[in-house]
């Protein structure tokens, strides 16, 4: 086994026998992640250490670990922010959870709870908010994760663990803004039926809206309608987009659209007084153009949205369990983490990749 | 004098005229006097003899075809104030002699989704009848005729010479401030001009902590006299950096002339905040661009607003009256209309141009 590099937070181990956990970590911005056994520093008073059952893979994991957002990222880097697991150990001050509880983690690691935005309830915008792998912490590509209890979520009864981990990021990313801006009689356009979009269709339909799916894949009509869409339309044909102008009270765009003309046509799908929601992020810091004349003349809101706050996330978990809303996933074994990452990186996942971590962890003596 | 005749308003000699308009016969031309007869008044309409009317830059954009081609002759103008001199027989809400005002909207259907919701300024069913300044004659005239529905009663306590700009500039800033109002919010008003100076007054009177953001450092005293608690010079990078992330609401009353300027404006917005856009510049002038990253990760919104509904107009008039909120105006005589228009188009009026109709047409040298 190659000599593994040291990490600033976690003590690298020679083998899993002495480790608290085994991660799949990137040692540089290219290549595959490799197994990285490690020990935790002491558990903080308010920390919860979690045995991961399932981890979802999200495209932003690539943007992070390949250094596409921040080229100064430190290695080894272990991403992953869609976690479902069981509490293994709690710090002395933990009151919300006990050993054995079924819990989840989302992209945020910590919120201050004292700044104006936290007090308003929008902890995802916390001025001191820390995201899961900030300060080079390890995320969910691991057998374990250790996070402050304030950012750990309770997994509701009846939740499908094997399917549900992507909801912690992809689910709340679409659920939160849909719920924030919707009215039950609205017509809803979902642009892009991929990892985010196929969940948006389900939530929008379950919230009572009439959903039109805008996609390039006309051959998936049956499947998309089964998810809850009433109609399908082209997301790229400018003429057909023009015919849909001003028809949708709420539009949720899960894609990054490079073409200016198409992006303008998407904004114009929005009905007067409606909301156009942007959640998809591009690979780099590119600009988009606001169609300001249309926005002003029709009193449109163009709104960005970032995951969701704590309450929205918890609510989403419960709404999903109650209404049987889950992503369509491809599941991989723990040792196939690199394969799962590759499939997701190449955009070939249908629709999200999930790794069954718990099975390997238990079989390999990591549940100590 | 006018040579091009409009299909609806008969061009006549001054002795038979029911009204005198200032007409534009092409883009980038001077207005010419157009004595006219109205078509027969419809049962739902009122005819107004104006006391004062206002000029708005949107009128210039329309006349000069900055946004779309128009037909000529064109008599725009949409800040109307005067007395009812004639009314259709279905009009019961006004009497002859009542003082009324009107703004950008001419008519709405009352039946569509937007009308029923209370957003009748967004009614899409009226085609050519929707807007006052075109294609029918608008407010640049001694008399105007339009549906009584969009005439607003004006209280006697409002000074008439300062009222017309409230009916466009006023409602344009009042409506979104009220729509997004919250007593805890901090508001930033960008641009202290026709829209901005009224926005500061309305926002402060609504009880929100209001700051003014301007390129003109010498407007600080003035902004504070309108109720601003703070003043930020927008081309001073230090001041802008200090105000970074400060405002829950930004009401943009001065379009950025470069992308960098626009991005600097958005930096003043708090995460989760609302950037309100009113006033449309010439279509190809400036692209409002922003990194996707900023929009999503800061969870900010860009929101448009278009004048206001009838309901919002009634509220605005009542509120302005209560709080004595008036625009700062430069006044011109009716026969000197060209000077008013030229000042607006090429000069920098402080802050709105108003024309006194007075006893025109007697004052016209015809």
Interface residues (C-beta under 8 A of the other chain):
Chain A: X117 X120 X122 X124 X125 X127 X246 X256 X272 X273 X278 X279 X280 X281 X282 X285 X286 X287 X288 X289 X290 X292 X293 X294 X295 X296 X297 X298 X299 X300 X301 X302 X303 X304 X305 X306
Chain B: X67 X114 X117 X119 X122 X124 X259 X270 X271 X272 X277 X278 X279 X280 X283 X287 X288 X289 X290 X291 X292 X293 X294 X295 X296 X297 X298 X299 X300 X301 X302 X303 X304 X305 X306
